[in-house]
Amino acid sequence: MAEDVPTGIVIEPIVEAQIPDIDADRQRKVDALVLSMKDNPAAMAEIAGKLVELQEENTELKRENAEMRPLVERDTLCPELLNKRGWERALSEDSDRIVRGHLPFAVLVTDIDNFKHGINDRFGHKVGDLVIQHFGKALGKMSRESDKKARPGGDECAALLMGIDKKGAETIAERIRQEFKTPVESDHPLKPYIDQGLELDVSIGLKHFDWNDDEKRKVDAWPRRDHDQKRLSFMSQQIEDADRNMYEVKRDRKGRHNVGEPLPN
């Protein structure tokens, strides 16, 4: 619903302001037009009506955009997760809250183990899609509702956990992995392939960040004009660290996550 429009429209600032890059004659014509409308109630009423129409159209467009966002930002294979577009928007919005509020947070980057050779090449891409869907459900189920979960591409997924300590983030990472590895029910579409030797496991890289006083002062001193670029660069670095940790996990185990503590088998 459009907001109430004031009954009076202030036009004096328009008369007083000088429009840049036009000659004095055109400025006088603009001033005369505005003054003529001021003395013409019918013209003013028409302008007010147009403003109301524009406000209503703008409100409707915002409503439609809000309704469309879940559709265009959800992953088609794993509807529990955001797609790349939704992930980038979530990072942009949440990184602003994280930096301004000095909120602790964690980034998880995940990659299904042996996905290409052990799953896609051996059982086919259809089974690969089932495995990705199975992991998407595990990620959605074992993380918090407030966490942002996404599949930016392929079998790699990610999550942003705000307002959490390191132990809490580690616990969520462990739960996600164990849920993914847990034997499926007899009616699960993956059950026949698991009986044929399909193995499920995932490497999870975790980067936790908490703020010390020096870090708080540093971000608070960022120039306003550079704030957006710096916070996005800061968040990208945390994701890169989590991604690097995930690849270290792949090299170092099976059965470990990035902090080096064994996960239950």
N, C-alpha and C positions, 0 to 999 in steps of 0.2 A: 504494500500500500504506500502511495507517495506521501511524503511529509507535507505538513501544512505549509502553504505558501503565504508569506506576509501580505497583508492587504495593501500596504504601500510599497512602492518600489523606489529606492533611492537612486536618483540619476545625477545628482550634483557632482559626485566624483568623476563621472564620465565626461561632464562638461569641462571640469577643471583640468583633467589629465590631458597632456599633450601626446598625441599619437606619433610615434617616431617614424621617420623616413617618409613623411608626406609633406607637401608644400603648404604654405600658410592658407592659400585659397581653399584647398581641400579641407583643411582643419576647420575653417569658418563654416563650410558647408555641413560638415559633420555636426558642429555645435548648433547650427541653425536647425538641423533635422531633429536633434535631441530636444531642443527647446520647444519646437513645434509639437512634438509628441507630449511634452509635459502639459501643454495647454489643450490637449485633445484627449478627453476621457475615453472615447471609443478606441483610439489607437492604443492607449495604455491598457485598456481591458483586453484587447486582442493580444498584446504582448504577454500579459499575465496569463491568459489562457494557453498560449503556446508554451510558456514556461512550465505550466502544470502538465501539459501533454508530454513535454520532454522529460520531466521528472518521472512521470508514470512509465514511459518507455524505458528509461534508464533502470528503474526499479525492476521492471519485468525482465530486462536483459540480465541483470544481476541474479535474479531468481533462476532463470534458465541456465545460466553458467554454473550456478551452484548445483543444480540438478544434474548437469552433464558431467561435472568434474569426476564423480565416482566412476562413470562409465569410461571416460577417456584416460583415466589415470590408474585403472586397475589392470592387472596382468590377465591376459586372456586364458592362459594355461592354469594359473593359480590365482583365482579371484580373491583369495585371502590376502594377497600381496599387491603392493603398488608396482606399476611398471617403471621404466626408466624416467619417463616424464614426471610421474607422481613422486618418485624418489627424489629427483632434483628439486622439485618444489618444496617437498617436506624438509629437505636439508637446508634450503634457503630460509624458510620460515623459522625452523627450530634453531638453526645456528644463531639467528639474531637474538632469540630468547636466551640461549645458552651463554652467549658472549656478554650481553647486557646484564644478565642476572648472575653471572659467574656460577652457572649450574654445573655440577659434576655430571658426567655422561660417559657412555661407552658406545663404541662402534663394533659390531660383529660383521665379519666378512666370511662367507661360507662357500665351500666347493665340494661337491659330491665326489667321493673317492673313486678312482678308476672308471670314471663315467664313460669316456670314449671307448676304450678297448674292452673293459669288462662288462659294459652294459649296452651301449649303442651298437658297437661292432658285433658283439656276440648275440644279443637278443633282438636288436632292431630298434629303430627310432621310436616306434610306438611304445615299446616298453620303457625306453628312455623318458618319454613324456610322462608315463605313469609314475616313474621314480621321482621326477621333478614335482609332480602333483603331490605325491606322498610326502616329500620333504616340505613343500609349502604348507601342508596341513600341520606338520610337526612344528614348524617355525611359528605359525599362527597360534597354535594351541599352547605351546610352552612359554611364549613370551607374554608380556603384559598387554592389556588392551591399548594402553597409551603409547606403546612402542611403535615406531614406524618400521614396517617390514616390507621388503621389496625384492623383486627379481629384475635387476638391471639388464640381465641378458644371459642366455644359455643356462647352464646349471649353477651359475654363481648367484647367490642371494646375499642380502645385507640387512642389517637392522640398526636403528639408532635408539638407544636406551637413555632417556633423560632422567636426571635426578636420582642416580643410582650409585652405590659404592662399588668398589672392585669385587668384593666377595659376592654381592648380589648379582653382578653381571656374569661372574664365573658360574654361579649356580644356574642361571638361565641358560648359558651356553651348554652346560652339562645336560640339562633337562632336554634341550632341543636334540642333542645328539642321541641321547638314550631313547627318546621317543621315536626317532627315525630308525634306530637299530632294532627296536622291539619287534619280535616276531608278529607278523600280521595274522589276522583272523583267517579262518579257512575259506571264507567267501570273498576275501580281498582279491582284487584283480591281479595283484603281484604274486599271490600265493603259488600258482603253478610254476612261475619262473624261479622263485626262491627254492622250490623243491628241485629244480634243475640246476641249482648252484649259484643263483643270483645272490650276491653279497651286497649289503647296504651299510655304508659308513660315510661319514662326512668330516672334513677338516674345517675347524672353526678358528679363525684368527680374531683375537680380542684386543682392542686398544681402549684402556680406561684413562680418563683425564679428569683430574681434580685441580683446583686453582690454588696456588700459593699467592702470597701477597705481591711478589714481584710480577707474576703473570697478570694479576688483576690490574696493577698499575700500568703495565705495558699496554693492555687492550684499552684501558680507559683513556690512554693518551693518544690513541689513534686519531688522526685528523678526520673530521666528519666527512670530508669529501672522499676519503679513502676507506671509509668504514666497511662498506659492502664488499669491496674487493678483498680487503684484508681478512674479514671473517670467513668468506668463502674459501680463500686460500688456506686459512687455518683449518677449516673443516676438511678440505681435501687432503691436507697432510695427515690428519688423524685416520682417514680412510686408507691412505697409502700405507700407513704403519700397520693397520689391521690386516691389510691385504698381504703385506710382507710377512707378518706373523703367521698368516694362514699357510703360506708356501713353506715356511720353516717347519710347520707342523707336518705337512706332507712329506718333507724330507726326513724328519726325525722319528716318525712313528709309523706303526699304527697304534692308536690308543692314547694320544696326548693332545692337549690344546696349547695355546700359545704361551701360557704362563709356566709351562713345564711340569705341571702336576698331573699325575696319571688320572685318566677318567675311568670310572668303573667299567668293567667289561660285562 
